[in-house]
Amino acid sequence: MDQTVVDQYELVVGLEVHTQLSTQTKAFSNDVNSYGDEPNTNFSVITLAHPGTLPKSNKVAVEYAIKMGLACRCKIKRYNIFDRKNYFYPDLPKGFQLTQDKAPICLGGYFDVHSERGEVKIRLNRIHMEEDAGKSIHLEGAAFTMVDLNRAGVPLLEIVTEPDIRYAEEAVQVMEQIRRLVRYLNISDGNMEEGSLRCDANISVRKKGDEQLGCKVEVKNMNSMRNVQKAIEYEKLRQIKALELGEEIISETRTFNPDTGKTYGMRTKEALNDYRYFPEPDLPPIIIKEEDLKRLESEMPPLPHELFMKFTDEYKLPSYDAGVLTDQKEIALYFEDLCKYTSNYKSASNWLMTTIKSYLNENNIEIGDFPLKSAQIAQLIQLVDDGQVSNTVAKNKLLKAFLKAPSVHPKTLAERLNIIQESDDDFITPIINNVLERYPDKVVAYKKGKKNLLGMFMGEVMKESKGKVDPKKANQLIREALEK
């Protein structure tokens, strides 16, 4: 499609994100909340809503909802009730879902994102509590559908944005922030592949400058960041093409096929869904007391956006470094602790982002299993800062020895490996003279203006000294020798 035509339209997206909470039991019963167990082993008569059974609110799930609201800068509603949302699905054994309709526990809030239009706020409409349905399993070619009720009744948070998103990458950033927050708060594993985090996107387009929203379609249950972006990008072009051909956009539910990169219609949406909401009569209201709210506020961990600001403002790290370090809570906290033992924050960042992360990836472990404590990495940094070991040798040789013998001070290991740098002129000067004598033509070329040859001379000196000379000192002495 002609880009000039596409540029006449504006994308409008709102997200509905479901995250399963990592509570030990389900939202309204003592049934086990556990992923991957044998099908149909984790449910009871309460989950099935048998006559005479009574649900009971999961206190931990409510506290997790409040923490998520605080992290998203929401207003916490103090008086909460649940509603019955009546509709039929084969994997919804009760025939209704317990959710919050008119009175969500969290209102407002926002996410900051950066895109082509700069820094923008994506407003939240609400965060509310509800329960999950079971899982229908459709086997290819089978004349039947299997149902696993283990997931039925699992506590969910639904995070609903306003239709403020204008680019697919903004939607991805919102999803990334939600996943990062639930992991920082330790309320969900945020694993999209296992369904712990699922995204529905309401997508429409309109001519730029129009105030009225276009007819939206809802793309359901996307289970990866890549799929979210690709589905939105495809749907934008599909709707623009339809409008340009004079076709009407149908309000419908669609699914995204990652193999084809296209969305497909599932069912048309009614103008108004009659879910016959009414207050759940078997659950008393949940009242959030002031002391409970203050306690939960005091339990909040450092949040990624707070750490990002600290890393850039206080530690003067580039935004890129701060973004990488705060992507995972454990990495961010390891870096925080490392900064207690060294003031060379940029070097600490480089060690963590490159050398240490590479080791973690190669050994398929998390930072909590890394053999060296932050104070020990600070010792390595100090040896480099003091000029006793080069940065390259420290990362390629000394670290390996340190990992094998973490109880030995790295300076002792460096002495054993004979890699302590020499800064004595009497040691370095003969090496420089040997190198210059081997390359008389290069010396002449340097003196005639080819100053970039300095790097070649430096490399030869480092090679001949087996990396033992102090690079700064060697650089200085090479310059002095060439200027004679």
C-alpha positions as CSV (number, residue, x, y, z in Angstrom):
1,M,0.0,0.0,0.0
2,D,1.2,3.5,-0.9
3,Q,2.9,5.0,2.2
4,T,1.4,8.4,1.5
5,V,-2.1,6.8,1.9
6,V,-1.1,5.1,5.2
7,D,0.3,8.4,6.5
8,Q,-3.2,9.9,6.2
9,Y,-4.5,7.6,9.0
10,E,-3.9,7.4,12.7
11,L,-3.8,4.2,14.7
12,V,-5.8,4.0,17.9
13,V,-5.2,1.1,20.3
14,G,-6.3,0.2,23.8
15,L,-5.0,-2.9,25.6
16,E,-6.7,-5.3,28.0
17,V,-4.0,-7.3,29.7
18,H,-4.6,-10.3,31.9
19,T,-2.0,-11.5,34.3
20,Q,-2.4,-14.7,36.4
21,L,-1.4,-14.1,40.1
22,S,1.1,-16.5,41.7
23,T,-0.9,-17.2,44.8
24,Q,-0.8,-20.7,46.3
25,T,-4.5,-21.1,46.0
26,K,-7.3,-19.9,43.7
27,A,-9.2,-16.7,43.9
28,F,-12.3,-18.0,45.8
29,S,-11.4,-21.5,47.0
30,N,-8.5,-23.5,48.6
31,D,-7.9,-25.3,45.3
32,V,-4.2,-25.4,44.4
33,N,-3.0,-22.8,41.9
34,S,-0.3,-24.6,40.1
35,Y,0.7,-24.6,36.4
36,G,1.6,-27.8,34.6
37,D,-0.1,-30.3,36.8
38,E,-2.1,-33.3,35.5
39,P,-5.3,-32.0,33.8
40,N,-8.4,-31.8,36.0
41,T,-6.6,-32.4,39.3
42,N,-6.9,-28.9,40.9
43,F,-10.5,-28.2,41.3
44,S,-13.3,-28.8,43.8
45,V,-17.0,-28.3,44.3
46,I,-16.4,-24.7,45.0
47,T,-14.7,-24.1,41.7
48,L,-17.7,-25.9,40.1
49,A,-20.2,-23.8,42.1
50,H,-22.1,-26.8,43.3
51,P,-25.3,-25.9,45.3
52,G,-24.6,-25.1,48.9
53,T,-20.9,-24.2,48.4
54,L,-19.7,-20.7,49.4
55,P,-16.7,-18.9,47.9
56,K,-14.2,-17.0,50.0
57,S,-12.0,-14.1,48.8
58,N,-8.2,-14.8,48.6
59,K,-6.6,-12.1,50.8
60,V,-3.2,-12.5,49.1
61,A,-4.7,-11.9,45.7
62,V,-6.3,-8.7,46.9
63,E,-3.0,-7.5,48.3
64,Y,-1.3,-8.3,45.0
65,A,-3.9,-6.2,43.2
66,I,-3.3,-3.3,45.5
67,K,0.5,-3.6,45.0
68,M,0.1,-3.5,41.2
69,G,-2.2,-0.5,41.6
70,L,0.4,1.3,43.7
71,A,3.1,0.5,41.2
72,C,1.0,1.9,38.3
73,R,0.2,5.1,40.3
74,C,-3.5,4.2,40.6
75,K,-6.0,5.4,43.1
76,I,-7.0,2.4,45.4
77,K,-10.7,2.0,46.0
78,R,-11.4,1.2,49.6
79,Y,-14.8,-0.5,49.2
80,N,-14.8,-3.4,46.9
81,I,-17.4,-5.9,45.7
82,F,-17.4,-8.7,43.1
83,D,-20.0,-9.1,40.4
84,R,-21.3,-12.1,38.5
85,K,-20.7,-11.9,34.8
86,N,-23.0,-14.4,33.2
87,Y,-22.1,-16.1,30.0
88,F,-21.6,-19.6,28.7
89,Y,-18.3,-21.2,27.8
90,P,-17.6,-24.9,28.0
91,D,-14.5,-24.2,30.1
92,L,-16.4,-22.0,32.6
93,P,-18.0,-24.6,34.8
94,K,-20.0,-22.2,37.0
95,G,-21.8,-20.5,34.1
96,F,-20.6,-17.2,35.4
97,Q,-17.3,-15.4,36.1
98,L,-16.6,-13.5,39.3
99,T,-15.2,-10.1,38.4
100,Q,-15.5,-6.4,39.2
101,D,-17.7,-4.5,36.9
102,K,-18.6,-0.9,38.0
103,A,-16.2,-0.7,40.9
104,P,-12.6,-1.8,40.1
105,I,-10.1,-1.9,42.9
106,C,-7.6,0.4,41.0
107,L,-8.5,3.5,39.0
108,G,-6.4,5.7,36.8
109,G,-2.6,5.4,36.7
110,Y,-0.4,5.5,33.7
111,F,2.7,4.2,31.9
112,D,5.5,6.4,30.4
113,V,6.6,5.3,26.9
114,H,8.9,6.7,24.3
115,S,8.1,6.5,20.6
116,E,8.1,8.5,17.4
117,R,6.0,11.2,19.1
118,G,8.4,11.5,22.0
119,E,7.7,10.8,25.7
120,V,4.0,10.1,26.2
121,K,1.8,8.9,29.0
122,I,-0.5,5.9,28.3
123,R,-3.3,6.3,30.7
124,L,-4.8,3.4,32.6
125,N,-8.6,3.2,32.8
126,R,-8.6,0.5,35.6
127,I,-7.2,-2.6,37.1
128,H,-9.7,-5.0,38.4
129,M,-9.7,-8.5,40.0
130,E,-11.4,-11.5,38.5
131,E,-11.0,-15.3,38.1
132,D,-9.8,-17.2,35.1
133,A,-11.8,-19.8,33.1
134,G,-10.6,-23.3,32.4
135,K,-8.7,-24.3,29.2
136,S,-10.3,-25.8,26.1
137,I,-7.9,-28.0,24.1
138,H,-8.7,-28.5,20.4
139,L,-6.9,-31.4,18.8
140,E,-6.5,-31.2,15.1
141,G,-8.9,-33.5,13.3
142,A,-10.7,-34.5,16.5
143,A,-14.5,-34.4,16.6
144,F,-14.4,-33.3,20.3
145,T,-12.9,-30.7,22.5
146,M,-11.1,-31.5,25.8
147,V,-11.5,-29.3,28.8
148,D,-8.9,-28.8,31.6
149,L,-10.4,-27.1,34.7
150,N,-7.2,-26.7,36.6
151,R,-7.0,-23.0,35.5
152,A,-10.7,-22.3,36.4
153,G,-10.8,-20.0,39.3
154,V,-7.2,-18.9,39.2
155,P,-6.9,-15.2,40.3
156,L,-6.4,-12.7,37.6
157,L,-5.7,-9.0,37.3
158,E,-7.1,-7.3,34.2
159,I,-5.2,-4.1,33.3
160,V,-7.1,-1.9,30.9
161,T,-5.6,1.1,29.2
162,E,-7.3,4.1,27.6
163,P,-7.1,4.2,23.8
164,D,-4.0,6.3,24.0
165,I,-1.6,4.1,22.0
166,R,-0.7,5.3,18.5
167,Y,2.1,3.0,17.5
168,A,2.6,-0.7,17.8
169,E,5.9,-0.2,19.6
170,E,4.1,1.8,22.3
171,A,1.8,-1.2,22.9
172,V,4.9,-3.5,23.3
173,Q,6.5,-1.0,25.7
174,V,3.3,-1.1,27.9
175,M,3.4,-4.9,27.8
176,E,7.0,-4.9,28.7
177,Q,6.4,-2.6,31.6
178,I,3.5,-4.7,32.9
179,R,5.6,-7.9,32.7
180,R,8.5,-6.1,34.5
181,L,6.3,-4.8,37.2
182,V,4.6,-8.1,38.1
183,R,8.0,-9.7,38.3
184,Y,9.5,-6.9,40.5
185,L,6.5,-7.2,42.7
186,N,6.7,-11.0,42.7
187,I,3.0,-11.3,42.1
188,S,3.3,-13.2,38.8
189,D,5.9,-14.9,36.7
190,G,4.7,-12.9,33.6
191,N,5.4,-15.8,31.3
192,M,3.4,-15.1,28.1
193,E,4.2,-18.5,26.6
194,E,2.5,-20.3,29.5
195,G,-0.4,-17.9,29.5
196,S,0.5,-16.1,32.8
197,L,0.3,-12.9,30.8
198,R,-2.1,-12.5,27.9
199,C,-3.0,-9.5,25.8
200,D,-6.2,-8.4,23.9
201,A,-5.8,-5.3,21.7
202,N,-8.7,-3.1,20.7
203,I,-7.6,-1.6,17.4
204,S,-9.1,1.0,15.1
205,V,-7.9,3.6,12.6
206,R,-9.1,7.1,11.7
207,K,-8.1,9.9,9.5
208,K,-5.5,12.2,11.2
209,G,-7.3,15.1,12.7
210,D,-10.6,13.3,13.3
211,E,-11.8,13.3,16.9
212,Q,-14.3,10.5,16.6
213,L,-12.9,7.0,17.1
214,G,-13.2,4.5,14.3
215,C,-14.9,1.1,14.5
216,K,-12.7,-1.1,16.6
217,V,-11.9,-4.8,16.4
218,E,-10.5,-6.9,19.2
219,V,-7.6,-9.2,18.6
220,K,-7.6,-11.8,21.4
221,N,-5.1,-13.7,23.5
222,M,-1.7,-12.8,22.0
223,N,1.0,-14.6,23.8
224,S,4.3,-12.9,22.9
225,M,5.5,-9.3,22.5
226,R,6.4,-10.0,18.9
227,N,2.8,-11.2,18.2
228,V,1.3,-8.1,19.8
229,Q,3.4,-5.8,17.6
230,K,2.8,-7.8,14.4
231,A,-0.9,-8.2,15.0
232,I,-1.4,-4.4,15.5
233,E,0.7,-3.5,12.5
234,Y,-1.2,-6.0,10.3
235,E,-4.6,-4.9,11.5
236,K,-3.7,-1.2,10.9
237,L,-3.0,-1.9,7.3
238,R,-5.9,-4.2,6.9
239,Q,-8.4,-1.6,8.1
240,I,-6.8,1.2,6.1
241,K,-7.0,-0.9,2.9
242,A,-10.7,-1.7,3.7
243,L,-11.6,2.0,4.2
244,E,-9.8,3.1,1.1
245,L,-11.9,0.5,-0.9
246,G,-15.1,1.9,0.7
247,E,-15.6,-1.2,2.8
248,E,-17.1,-1.1,6.3
249,I,-15.1,-2.1,9.3
250,I,-17.0,-4.8,11.2
251,S,-16.9,-4.8,15.0
252,E,-15.6,-8.3,15.7
253,T,-13.3,-10.5,17.6
254,R,-10.3,-11.7,15.7
255,T,-7.4,-14.0,16.3
256,F,-3.8,-13.6,15.2
257,N,-1.9,-16.4,13.4
258,P,1.9,-16.0,13.9
259,D,2.6,-18.4,11.1
260,T,0.9,-16.2,8.5
261,G,1.3,-12.9,10.3
262,K,-2.4,-12.2,9.7
263,T,-5.5,-11.8,11.8
264,Y,-8.7,-13.7,11.1
265,G,-12.3,-13.1,12.1
266,M,-13.8,-15.3,14.9
267,R,-17.2,-13.8,15.7
268,T,-19.0,-10.5,15.4
269,K,-19.4,-8.4,18.5
270,E,-22.9,-7.3,19.6
271,A,-23.5,-3.6,20.1
272,L,-24.0,-4.3,23.8
273,N,-23.1,-7.6,25.5
274,D,-25.8,-8.5,28.0
275,Y,-23.7,-10.2,30.7
276,R,-26.5,-9.5,33.3
277,Y,-24.0,-8.3,35.9
278,F,-25.2,-8.3,39.4
279,P,-23.4,-8.2,42.8
280,E,-22.1,-11.5,44.0
281,P,-24.4,-12.4,46.9
282,D,-22.1,-14.9,48.5
283,L,-19.1,-12.7,49.0
284,P,-19.0,-9.8,51.6
285,P,-17.5,-6.5,50.5
286,I,-13.7,-6.1,50.8
287,I,-12.8,-3.0,52.8
288,I,-9.2,-1.7,52.5
289,K,-8.3,-0.1,55.7
290,E,-5.8,2.7,56.0
291,E,-3.4,0.7,58.1
292,D,-3.5,-2.1,55.5
293,L,-2.7,0.3,52.7
294,K,0.2,1.8,54.6
295,R,1.6,-1.6,55.4
296,L,1.4,-2.6,51.7
297,E,3.1,0.7,50.7
298,S,5.9,0.0,53.1
299,E,6.4,-3.5,51.6
300,M,6.8,-2.2,48.0
301,P,10.2,-3.0,46.5
302,P,12.2,-0.5,44.5
303,L,10.4,-0.2,41.2
304,P,12.0,-0.3,37.7
305,H,11.2,3.3,36.8
306,E,12.5,4.5,40.2
307,L,15.7,2.5,39.8
308,F,16.1,3.8,36.2
309,M,16.0,7.4,37.5
310,K,18.5,6.6,40.2
311,F,20.9,4.9,37.8
312,T,20.8,7.8,35.3
313,D,20.6,10.7,37.8
314,E,22.8,9.5,40.7
315,Y,25.1,7.1,39.0
316,K,25.2,9.1,35.7
317,L,24.7,6.0,33.6
318,P,23.5,6.3,30.0
319,S,19.8,5.6,29.5
320,Y,20.7,2.4,27.6
321,D,22.7,1.0,30.5
322,A,19.9,1.9,33.0
323,G,17.3,0.2,30.7
324,V,19.3,-3.0,30.5
325,L,20.1,-3.2,34.2
326,T,16.5,-2.5,35.3
327,D,14.9,-5.1,32.9
328,Q,15.3,-7.8,35.5
329,K,14.8,-7.1,39.2
330,E,17.6,-9.4,40.4
331,I,20.2,-7.8,38.0
332,A,19.1,-4.3,39.1
333,L,19.5,-5.2,42.8
334,Y,22.9,-6.9,42.2
335,F,24.0,-3.7,40.5
336,E,22.6,-1.6,43.4
337,D,24.6,-3.7,45.9
338,L,27.8,-3.5,43.7
339,C,27.6,0.3,43.8
340,K,28.1,0.1,47.6
341,Y,31.6,-1.2,47.0
342,T,32.8,0.9,44.0
343,S,32.3,4.4,42.8
344,N,33.2,3.5,39.2
345,Y,29.6,3.0,38.3
346,K,30.1,2.8,34.5
347,S,32.7,0.1,34.9
348,A,30.3,-1.8,37.2
349,S,27.6,-1.5,34.6
350,N,29.9,-2.8,31.8
351,W,30.9,-5.8,33.9
352,L,27.3,-6.7,34.6
353,M,25.9,-6.1,31.2
354,T,28.5,-7.9,29.2
355,T,30.9,-10.2,31.0
356,I,28.7,-11.4,33.8
357,K,25.5,-11.7,31.7
358,S,27.5,-13.7,29.1
359,Y,28.6,-16.1,31.9
360,L,25.0,-16.4,33.1
361,N,23.7,-17.1,29.6
362,E,26.5,-19.7,28.8
363,N,25.8,-21.6,32.0
364,N,22.0,-21.1,31.9
365,I,21.8,-19.7,35.4
366,E,20.3,-16.6,37.1
367,I,22.3,-13.9,38.9
368,G,21.3,-15.4,42.2
369,D,23.4,-18.5,41.3
370,F,26.5,-16.5,40.2
371,P,29.5,-17.7,42.3
372,L,30.9,-14.2,43.0
373,K,29.3,-11.6,45.3
374,S,29.0,-8.0,44.3
375,A,31.8,-7.0,46.7
376,Q,34.2,-9.5,44.9
377,I,33.4,-7.9,41.5
378,A,34.2,-4.6,43.1
379,Q,37.7,-6.0,43.9
380,L,38.2,-6.8,40.2
381,I,37.1,-3.3,39.2
382,Q,39.5,-1.8,41.8
383,L,42.5,-3.8,40.5
384,V,41.8,-2.4,37.0
385,D,41.3,1.1,38.3
386,D,44.6,0.9,40.1
387,G,46.3,-0.1,36.9
388,Q,47.4,-3.4,38.4
389,V,45.5,-5.5,35.8
390,S,44.2,-4.5,32.4
391,N,40.5,-4.6,31.8
392,T,40.9,-7.2,29.0
393,V,43.1,-9.5,31.1
394,A,40.8,-9.1,34.1
395,K,37.7,-10.2,32.1
396,N,39.4,-12.9,30.0
397,K,41.9,-14.5,32.5
398,L,41.5,-13.3,36.0
399,L,37.7,-13.7,36.2
400,K,38.0,-17.4,35.2
401,A,40.5,-18.0,37.9
402,F,38.4,-16.1,40.4
403,L,35.3,-18.2,39.6
404,K,37.3,-21.4,40.3
405,A,38.7,-20.0,43.5
406,P,36.3,-17.4,44.9
407,S,37.8,-17.5,48.4
408,V,41.1,-16.2,47.1
409,H,41.6,-12.4,46.7
410,P,41.8,-11.5,43.0
411,K,45.2,-9.7,43.5
412,T,46.7,-12.9,44.8
413,L,45.3,-14.8,41.8
414,A,46.7,-12.2,39.5
415,E,50.2,-12.6,41.0
416,R,50.0,-16.3,40.6
417,L,49.0,-15.9,37.0
418,N,51.8,-13.4,36.5
419,I,49.4,-10.8,35.0
420,I,50.1,-7.9,37.3
421,Q,50.7,-4.9,35.0
422,E,54.1,-3.3,34.8
423,S,54.3,0.5,34.8
424,D,58.0,0.8,35.4
425,D,59.7,2.7,32.5
426,D,62.7,0.3,32.7
427,F,60.4,-2.6,31.9
428,I,58.3,-1.0,29.2
429,T,60.9,1.1,27.3
430,P,63.0,-1.9,25.9
431,I,59.8,-3.5,24.6
432,I,58.8,-0.3,22.8
433,N,62.3,0.0,21.3
434,N,62.1,-3.5,20.0
435,V,58.8,-2.9,18.3
436,L,59.9,0.4,16.7
437,E,63.1,-1.3,15.4
438,R,61.0,-4.0,13.8
439,Y,58.8,-1.4,11.9
440,P,61.1,1.4,10.7
441,D,58.9,2.2,7.7
442,K,55.9,2.5,10.0
443,V,57.9,4.9,12.2
444,V,58.6,7.1,9.2
445,A,55.0,7.0,8.1
446,Y,53.9,8.0,11.6
447,K,56.3,10.9,11.7
448,K,54.9,12.0,8.3
449,G,51.4,12.3,9.7
450,K,49.8,8.8,9.8
451,K,49.0,9.2,13.5
452,N,46.5,6.3,13.4
453,L,49.5,3.9,13.4
454,L,49.8,4.5,17.1
455,G,47.2,1.8,17.6
456,M,49.3,-0.7,15.7
457,F,52.4,0.1,17.8
458,M,50.3,-0.2,21.0
459,G,49.0,-3.6,19.9
460,E,52.5,-4.9,19.2
461,V,53.7,-3.7,22.6
462,M,50.8,-5.4,24.4
463,K,51.4,-8.6,22.4
464,E,55.2,-8.7,23.2
465,S,54.6,-8.0,26.9
466,K,51.8,-10.6,27.0
467,G,49.4,-7.9,28.2
468,K,51.5,-7.1,31.3
469,V,52.3,-3.4,30.5
470,D,50.1,-0.6,31.8
471,P,48.3,0.6,28.7
472,K,48.2,4.2,29.7
473,K,51.9,4.3,30.6
474,A,52.8,2.4,27.4
475,N,50.8,4.8,25.3
476,Q,52.6,7.7,26.8
477,L,56.0,6.2,26.3
478,I,55.3,5.2,22.7
479,R,54.3,8.8,21.9
480,E,57.4,10.1,23.5
481,A,59.6,7.6,21.5
482,L,58.0,8.5,18.2
483,E,58.4,12.2,18.8
484,K,62.2,11.9,19.2
